[in-house]
């Protein structure tokens, strides 16, 4: 049964849509505040569809993600009492508390590394605001931390070019199932760890 190939082909079609950059910007913005799906879901197929525009797509994602990070920081700084019940309902309160401690102790460096850890970016931005992290180090950490991730993803796909697209197209089913198994394993490990 082919489950992931039709989805992959649909996302590639969306990536070629004339409004795809606006959708990428919206996804990047909202993901930095509350949405659970990372912008790479849209960035990668857009880069595959139009490889010469990889840097432009990564820049759109970074710009809007940074604006979303400002909102996340403001939520942490001024409205954390409203956000905590939602964070708790999502089952991320313990993670948020640990992130908050790290943001207070190692703010800039934590955001810098945050692009590659399995902690949602929104928790990093909200925690940074909640602990009163100085704004300029927050801004620098958010730009560099998120920027290295989106430019790396888009750049690697651009470098892989047509071969990468053919490889993904050929192995999309095993890749999709492997990602699902990995996500389930991470959720189970997270539940078991707590």
N, C-alpha and C positions, 0 to 999 in steps of 0.2 A: 504494500500500500504506500503510495507516494503522498506524504503529508507535507513535507517541507518544500519540495520543488515548486508546487503551485504558489505557495506563499512567497517564496523567493522571487519567482517571476513577476508576481503582482507588485512586490516592493520595488523591483527594478523598473517596472512600468511607472509607478508613482514617482520614482526618482528622476524620470525624464519629463515629468509634468512641468509645465511652465511655472507653476506655483510651488515647486519643490523647495527652492531656497527659503521661501516664507514659512513653509511647514517645518523645515529644519530649524529655523530661527525660533519659532514658537515652541517646538519640542525642547530645544536647548534651554530656553528661558524657563519653561514650566518645570523641567526636570531639576533645575537648581533650587526650586522652592518646594515642590511636593510630588511631582509625577515620578513613578518608579522606573520608567523605561529610559535608558540612556540614549543620548542623541546619536551615538554611533550606529544605531539601528537604521537611521536615515542617512547618516553621513557616508557609511561604507557603500551602499548601493548607488548613491549619487556620484561618488568618486568612480565607481566601476562604470557607470553609464556615461560620464563625461570626465575622463581622467585628466585632461589638461586643466580643468578648473578645480583641482584638488585643494590648492591653497586658498582659493576663494571660498569654497565650501567650509573648510576648517576655520577660516576667519569669521564667517557668519556664525558658526556654532560657538566659537569662543566669545564673540561680542555679546550675543544674546545670553549665553550662559553666565557671563560676567554681570550683566544687568540683573539676571535672576538671582545671582549670588548677593547683590546689594539688597534685594528684597528679603532673602533668607537671613542676612545679617541684621536687617531692621526688625524682622520678626523676633530674632533672638534677643536683640537689644531692648525692644519696646513692647513686644507682645508675647513673650514667652509663656505667660500664664494661659493665653488662649491656645497656644500651639501644643503645650504639654499633654492635654487630654488626647489630641489626635495622635501624637507620637506614641502615647501609651496604647491606644487602640490598635495601632499598627504593629504593636509588639516590639517596638524599638526603643523603649524607655531605658533599659539597661545599657544598650549600645550608645544611646545619646549621652548618658551619664559618663561613660568611659571616654567618649569623644570630647565631652566638655572638659574633663580633667586634662586630656592631652592638649586641647586647644589653649587652655590656660597656661600650661607649662611650656609648650613648644609650638605655639600658634603658627608662625610662618612656615616652619619646617613641616609641621603636620599637614598643612594645606598643600605644600609642595609635593609631598609624598602621597597625599590623598587621592591624586588622580589615578593611582594604580592599585589602591587597596579596595577590598570589597565593601567598603563603607560608603553608603550613598552620599553624594556631594551635598545634598540638602542638609544632612545632619552636620556636616562640617561647617557649612555657612551659618546655620542657626546657632550651633554651639559657639562659634567665634563671636557672634553678636551677644550671646548670653553671658559670656565671661568678660565682655568689654575689651576684646582684643583691639589694639590700636588700628584705626582704619587703613592707614597706608600699608603696614605689613600685611593686613588682611587682603587688601586689593592686590598687592604684588604676589602673595602666595596663591590667591585664587587664579590670577591670570597665568602665572607660570605653571601651577599645578594642573589646571584644566587644559591650558594651551599645549603642553607637551603631549598630553594624551590625544587630543583631537588631531594635531598635526602629525603625530606619529602614525595614527590609524590611517588617515588619509594619504600620508606620504608613502607608507608601506604598500597600500593598495595601488597607488600610482606607479610605484616602482615595479610591482608585480605585473601590472598591466593586463594585457589580454590573457597571459598565461594564468594569472591569479583568477581571472573571471572564469576561464575554462575549468580550472581546478575546482573552484567553488561550485560551479554548475554541475560538474561530474560527481562531486562528493557531498552535495548539499544534504542529502538524506542522512548519511552517517554523522555529519557535523551537527545537524539539527538534533538528532537523538542523543548525541554525546553531550550537547549543551543542556538538554532537558535532564539527563542523568546527573550531570554535574550540579545543576541548580537544586535538584531534589536532594543530592548528597550534602550540599552546603546547608540547605534548610534543616535537614535531619541532624547534621553536625552542630549547627547553631542551637537547635532545640536540646540536643543531648548535652552540649557544653553548659547550658543554663539549667 
